[in-house]
């Protein structure tokens, strides 16, 4: 997904790229609502055909095939709602959806990560990757409790997953989503036909990509 985000941003001129990107802590990240309203970001209607392909490729990479289909179907319903509401509802426009990227896409290759570390050491900066809520306040509090030794000496920890992931099913192999460079995505993993179960979230259940963890 980081690669897809970078490709999309690289396709934009400076002005559009600035509209599409925000700091991760920006309040706009929490500006969620189910009806159309003014918001910051880059609207789909301002994108060229090439930029749209990369934008929808990014969406597909993040949501997977089913999520992508649901999102684009919702967008297409705007025209129907426009006709049903006859101007009495909010402004309806299937292209009035905004794409925003919060923070900077993570490095994808080892050499890129090493370059970040080298730069941090050279310029004496403290850096961290805040993905998977590791930078959240709850983690800071846990560290404080452990270091305070109020729990005594900790010799064993147990971790479990409380969420019900359900079954994966057996979807058939198919073509990768538009905008996805599947061979690049596979990297050094064994070459095989594209399958939705081995893409986006579910890749982690397979030894080829995530150690089946």
N, C-alpha and C positions, 0 to 999 in steps of 0.2 A: 504494500500500500504506500510506503514511503517513496518508492520508485515512481509509482503512478502519480503521486502528488507532486513530485519534483518535475516530472515530464509536463504536467499541466501548467505549473507555474513558469517553467522555462518557455512555454509557448506564448506567454502573455507579454505585451509591452509593459513598461514600468508602471504606467498609470493604472492599468487593470490589475497588475500583480499587487500593487499597494492596496487596492480595494478588496482584494480577495484574501489578504493575510492579516492576522491579528496576533497580538501577544496571547499566550495560552491563558493568562489570568484575566483577559479582557472581559468585562461584564457581558459583552455581546454573546459570549459562549453560552450563557444561560437564558438568552432571549428566545425561548421556545413558545410556540402557540399554534393552535390547530386551524386558525383562520388567517387569510391573507392580511398582512399589515406591513407598514414600512419597517424595514430593517436594514442594517448595514451589510456589506458584502458585494459580490459581483453577480448581477442577474444573468440568467441564461441567455436572455435576449441580446446581450451585448457581446456574445461570443461569436467568433467566426465558425465555419463548419469544422475546421481542423480542431479548434479549441473545444468545441462542443464534444467532438469524438473523444478527446482526452479527458474532458470533464466527466462524461458518462462512463468512460472506462474506469476512472477513479471511483465513482459511485458504485459501480459494479464490483470492483475489487474489495471495497469496504463492506458492502451489504450482501454479497453473494448473489447467485442467480435469482433466487426467490425474492430477496429483498429489493433487488434492482427492478424486477418486474412489478412489484407492488408500488415502488416509488414512482416509476414512470407512468403506471396506470393512474395513480392519483393525480399526477400532473395533467394527464390527458382529459380528466374529468372536469377541469376548469371550464372548458368550452361548453360542456353540457350544462353546468351550473349557471354559466352566464346566460344561456338561453332560458333556463327555468326561472331564474330570479328576475329577469327582465330589468336589470339595473337597480333593483331594490336591495341587493346584498352588497357585500364588499367588492372591491375591484377584482375582477376575474381575468386572469391571463395565464395560459399554460407556460409562458416563458418568464413569468414573474416569480421565479424561484431563484434563490440566491445560494451561491456556493462560497463557503468560507473555510479557510484553513487556519487553525489556531496553533501557534507555536511553529517550530521548524521540523520538517520531516526528519526522522532519525537516519543515521548513517546506515547504508546498506551493505557496505563491504568492510572487511577488516582494515584495509589500508586507509579508508576514510576515518574510521574510529581512531586509529593510531595518530592520524593527522590532527584530530581534535585534541587528543591527549597531549601531543607535542606542543600545540599552540597554547593550551592551558598552562603547561609547565613553563614555556618561554615567557609568557606575559603574566605569570604568577596570578592566575585566576582560578577560582573554585567553580567546578562544573558538576552537573549531575544530570542523569536522564530521569525525567519524572513520569515515565510511562507506568502503567499498571498500578497507579495510586501510591507508588513507593515514596513519593514526596509528600503524602498527606499527613495531616496533623496526628491522626491516630497512630501512624508508625512512629512518629517522634515520641509520642507518649509511651508507647511500648518500650522503646529504647531507654527512656528515662527510668521506667520502672525496673527493668532488668539491671541497669547500671547502679541503681540505688541499693541493690541487694536485699530489698525488702522481702523478696521471695526466697532468699537464701541462695545456695549454690544450685544452679539449674544443670542437671545432668542428662535430661532427656526431654525432647519435645515431640508432640504428636500433631500431625496436620491432616485434615480431611476436607473433602469437598461436600458441602451441604446441598448444593444445587442439583436438581434432577435434570440431566442433559437429555434424557430420552434416547431413543434409538437413532442410529444414523440412516437407516434405510439402505436401499441398494439402487441409487440412481444410475442410469446408463451413462457410459462415456459420451461426450459431446464436444462441440467446438468450444474453445475458451471464450470469455466475454470480449466484446469489442474493446480495443485499446489495450488488451493484456498481451504482453510479450511472454508467452507461456514458456518458451525455451529459456529465456532470461530468468523467469521466475523459478524454474526448476534448478538452475545453477548446476552444482555438482551432483545433485540427486539423480537416481536412475531415470532414464527417459521412459515415458509411458504416455498413453492417451490421457487427455484432460478428463477429469471427473469432478463434479461439484463437491463431493465428499472429501476431496484432497486439496481443496482450495479454501481461501479465507480462513475462517475459524477452525474448521475441522482438520486442517492439515496436521495439527499437533497430536492427533491420535495415531499417526503412522510413523513407524521407525525411520522411513526414508527422510523425513523432514524434521520431526520434533522429538524423536526418542520415545514416542508413544507415551509421553508423560501426561 
